[in-house]
């Protein structure tokens, strides 16, 4: 079963061919970072226009790299939400058009569900020894921390397509907080990778920023942490490079502590043995290290996708689509983009 998948929920245009829900035959991503950097964030109108400009070339390249002609594709999938509605429409419309022309099944995929399924993919070179229950090692049931620029959620994944949302952010998503702090400190965009790199040179214990709601349930709040940094900086008379680096490192550690603590607590309380990480912020080195360390101490197993599968990509959409199709779930071609879609 070879699925052509398309992902355009935000500012990356991506296409991929995925075989049997786990083998990535091709994965092409066209980034728009350089177009949004001067604005310090994503401009929705610019994002949708750039998708239109490159989507045909991206899909063509994905098919060529997979060495599969379009007519040999068995199904077509695309993200239909959540995300920027203008961006979603581009990929969704293109995918539906291909499915209609080929008379092939079409599967609309929830973007958050796609991130979860990045944990079921085998990244090249393929290794059968990594495959357990259809993927890289994750086994049901498991707790998945989905953490990105637009989403921070704790989800109990009971089986394919069976989810229970335990908690979500009440204000800023973690990735959004990273971007806002980076913009406030004038260190560039996107904030996540820049902060991750800077923090390695700083003292994460230099400043005790608050860990909001760390002992309260499974919901998250990062707005107060962001405000604490703003207030701290405003009280300073001067700020040199060393202090700025310590602020960044201390902020990152506070955010990671919240994410890790709640994830481990959820796994222990729900008595599951597996934890999975997903979403763009799961590329953060401190989060990956601390989650593995805490999980080891608690006797929990962890699945973390390779960094290139953490950020938005079509391979994860193709993987999720495969399991939906196996359950007989297909989408009508009149399905519309839903910018506020929940899992």
Protein Blocks (a to p, Z undefined) as FASTA:
>chain_A
ZZdddddfbmbccddddeehlacfbdcdddfklmmmmnopacfklmmmmmmmmmmmmmmm
mmmmnopafklpfbdcddfbecdfklmmmmmmmmmmmmmmnopacddddfklmmmmmmmp
ccddddfklpgghiaopacddddddddfkbccddddfbghiacdfbdcfbbcfklmmmmm
mmmnonapcfklmmmmmmmmmcfklpccddehklgcjbdcfklmmmmmmmmmmmpmbdcf
klmmmmmmmmmmmmmmmmmmmmmmmmmmnopabdcdedjklmpmklmmmmmmmmmmnopa
cddddfklmmgcfklmmmmmmmmmmnopacdfkbccdfkbcZZ
